[in-house]
Amino acid sequence: MSDATGLLEMAISITFVALALGQIFSMVRLVIGPTAGDRILALDTMVINAIGLVVVLGIHQGVQIYFEVSLLIAMLGFVSTVALARFVLRGDIIE
């Protein structure tokens, strides 16, 4: 049983590192992105990475509330991405 637990802990550690690197690379793209579209895509990728980090943290700690938090982050991330893209394209959010 300890081999499976050790393997799970190692997989969770590797996942944390991969998602953290993805978050850092997205932040770099957000800062140096040449166009507004690149910055919007970087923000959307950061939301996805944040969802992944919250879910993996929930798996690591064994707490189910993190999964509900990830659903809230997903909803807010989708709405904010759509609003920002619409603002960039049209200049307003609500017509």
N, C-alpha and C positions, 0 to 999 in steps of 0.2 A: 504494500500500500504506500510506503514511503517513496518508492520510485515514481509512482504516478503523481504524488504531491510535489516532489522535486521537479518533475518535468513540467507540471502546470506552473509552478513558480518561475521556472526559467522562461517558459513561453510568455508569461505575463510581463516579465522584465524586458524581454526582447521587444514585445509589443509596445510597452511604455517608451522605450528608446526610439523605436521607429516612428511612433506618432509624435513624439517630441521633436524629432528631426524634421518631420513633415511640417510641423507648426512653425519651426524656425525658418525653414525654406519659404514657407508662405508669407511670413513676416518680411523676409528679404524682398520677395516679389512685390509685396504691398508697398514697400518703401521705394524701390527702384523701378517699379512698373512704368513703362513708357506711356501707356495709354490708360484711360479710365476703365476700359474693359478688362485690362490685366489686373487692375486693382480690385475691381468687383469680383473677378474670378478668384483672386487671392483671398478676399474676405470670405467668400463662400467655402473655399477649401479650408480656411481656418475654422469655420463653424463645423465642418465635417470632422476635422481632426479633434476639435474640442469634444464633440459627441463621442468619438472613439475613446478619448482619454477618460471621460466620465464613465462610460460603459466598462472599460477595463478596470477602472478603480472600483466600481461596484462589484465586479467579479472577484477582484483581489480581496476586498473587505467582506464580501458576502452580504452586502446590504442592498435591499431591493429598491430603496428610495432613489438611488442613483439612476435607475432605469426610467423612472418618471421624470427626473430632472433632464435626462437626455431627450425625452420626447418634447419637453418644453423648449429646450435649446433648439431642437430641430424645427419646431413651428416658428419660433422667433427668427431663426436664421433664414428660413424660406421667405417669410414676409419681408424681412429687411433686405434681402437680396433682390427680390422683385421690385420693392419700392426704390432702391438705389438705382437699379438698372433703368427703371421707368423715368426717374428723375434725370439721369444722364442723357437718355434718348430724347425726352420730350420737354424737359425743363420744369415739369410739375409732376406731382404724384397723384393728386385727385383732380379730375376735370369737372 
